[in-house]
């Protein structure tokens, strides 16, 4: 009875617990799954290390030798470092080559597009050629006029050549040596005499423009306000100014033609001065 009571009331260590056959089967199956999962994980890690740390020509010999992963760590690290160093050297050469090409292209662009070093930074304007439609619009606003014409920032000279063919006596101001040589070469090739078209290496900001009754400008918006003051001070009363793409901020235009980047504006100096005088008179005598 004592043993019976012990078995029913208080489990005793002398008598082992009995387990269900189904429970034992499930536990054995779970252990088998765990071992299989661990084996597959080890194989995946091993294959990954072989692919990424060893070169293909060494992978076969490594597998045939039966060496363990622990014994080959030093070899794998050495191969990996060699591979990284090889790629780094190649990338460094490519970086230097790309930098040299970029520097050369930037130098060519600067020679053709940027003005000289003597021009103040705020007055520098990069070269932007006029389109065919824009050139035609400029000539439409100059119809019926004649005399001296100044192209401020002549660039490759296409506006000067168009005005010259219309009977104007033109002067193209350009301080970029490359563009100046190109425009002069084009004038020589077209057979245009110097009396009709002249390209000068001269800063128009420091030049007196009082003899020109026609002025063409294709400049940046940042310099248009300064150009207003200069032209209003120097040009004769019968002069006309035609600007491309970017209008004057304060002058009232006489007419405009085109749209977008091909739009051009015409300004009569006489009308601008009359407007200025009327505004000044109104402010003085309200």
NORHUHU-V255792 format. One record per backbone hydrogen bond with DSSP energy under -1.0 kcal/mol. NH is the residue of the N-H (numbers start at 0). CO is the residue of the C=O. E is the energy in kcal/mol with one decimal. If there is no record, write none. Layout:
NH,CO,E / NH,CO,E
//
This chain:
4,0,-3.5 / 5,1,-2.2 / 6,2,-2.2 / 7,3,-2.1 / 8,4,-2.7 / 23,19,-2.1 / 24,20,-2.0 / 25,21,-2.3 / 26,22,-2.2 / 27,23,-2.2 / 28,24,-2.2 / 29,25,-2.3 / 30,26,-2.2 / 31,27,-1.9 / 32,28,-2.2 / 33,29,-2.2 / 34,30,-2.2 / 35,31,-2.3 / 36,32,-2.6 / 37,33,-2.5 / 38,34,-2.1 / 39,35,-2.5 / 40,36,-2.4 / 41,37,-2.1 / 42,38,-2.1 / 43,39,-2.4 / 44,40,-2.2 / 45,41,-2.3 / 46,42,-2.8 / 47,43,-2.5 / 48,44,-2.4 / 49,45,-2.0 / 50,46,-2.4 / 51,47,-2.5 / 52,48,-2.1 / 53,49,-1.0 / 57,54,-1.5 / 58,54,-1.1 / 61,57,-1.8 / 62,58,-2.1 / 63,59,-2.4 / 64,60,-1.7 / 75,71,-2.6 / 76,72,-2.5 / 77,73,-2.0 / 78,74,-2.4 / 79,75,-2.5 / 80,76,-2.4 / 81,77,-2.1 / 82,78,-2.2 / 83,79,-2.4 / 84,80,-2.5 / 85,81,-2.2 / 86,82,-2.3 / 87,83,-2.5 / 88,84,-2.2 / 89,85,-2.0 / 90,86,-2.7 / 91,87,-2.2 / 92,88,-2.0 / 93,89,-2.3 / 94,90,-2.4 / 95,91,-2.4 / 96,92,-2.5 / 97,93,-2.7 / 98,94,-2.4 / 99,95,-2.3 / 100,96,-2.4 / 101,97,-2.5 / 102,98,-2.4 / 103,99,-2.3 / 104,100,-2.5 / 105,101,-2.5 / 106,102,-2.3 / 107,103,-2.3 / 108,104,-2.6 / 109,105,-2.6 / 110,106,-2.2 / 111,107,-1.8 / 112,108,-3.0 / 113,109,-1.6 / 122,119,-1.2 / 123,120,-1.2 / 126,112,-1.6 / 134,130,-2.3 / 135,131,-2.1 / 136,132,-2.2 / 137,133,-2.1 / 138,134,-2.0 / 139,135,-1.7 / 140,136,-1.6 / 142,139,-1.0 / 144,141,-1.6 / 148,168,-2.7 / 149,213,-2.4 / 150,170,-2.5 / 151,215,-2.6 / 152,172,-1.2 / 153,172,-2.2 / 156,153,-2.2 / 160,156,-2.4 / 161,157,-1.9 / 162,158,-2.3 / 163,159,-2.5 / 164,160,-1.9 / 166,163,-1.5 / 167,162,-2.1 / 168,146,-2.0 / 169,195,-3.0 / 170,148,-2.1 / 171,197,-3.4 / 172,150,-2.4 / 173,199,-2.3 / 179,175,-2.5 / 180,176,-2.4 / 181,177,-2.0 / 182,178,-2.6 / 183,179,-2.3 / 184,180,-2.1 / 185,181,-2.3 / 186,182,-2.2 / 187,183,-2.3 / 188,184,-2.5 / 189,185,-2.3 / 191,186,-2.3 / 195,192,-1.4 / 196,192,-1.8 / 197,169,-1.6 / 199,171,-2.5 / 201,199,-1.4 / 205,202,-1.5 / 206,203,-1.1 / 211,208,-1.3 / 213,147,-1.2 / 214,239,-2.2 / 215,149,-2.9 / 216,241,-2.2 / 222,219,-1.3 / 226,222,-2.0 / 227,223,-1.9 / 228,224,-1.4 / 229,225,-1.8 / 230,226,-2.7 / 231,227,-2.5 / 232,228,-1.3 / 233,229,-1.7 / 234,230,-2.5 / 238,235,-1.4 / 239,212,-2.1 / 240,266,-2.8 / 241,214,-3.0 / 242,264,-2.2 / 243,216,-2.0 / 244,262,-2.9 / 245,243,-2.5 / 253,265,-2.9 / 254,265,-1.2 / 256,263,-2.0 / 261,258,-1.4 / 262,259,-1.3 / 263,256,-2.5 / 264,242,-2.4 / 265,254,-2.8 / 266,240,-2.7 / 268,238,-2.2 / 271,267,-2.1 / 272,268,-2.4 / 273,269,-2.1 / 274,270,-2.4 / 275,271,-2.2 / 276,272,-2.7 / 277,273,-2.5 / 278,274,-2.3 / 279,275,-2.4 / 280,276,-2.5 / 281,277,-2.1 / 282,278,-2.0 / 283,279,-1.9 / 284,280,-2.7
//
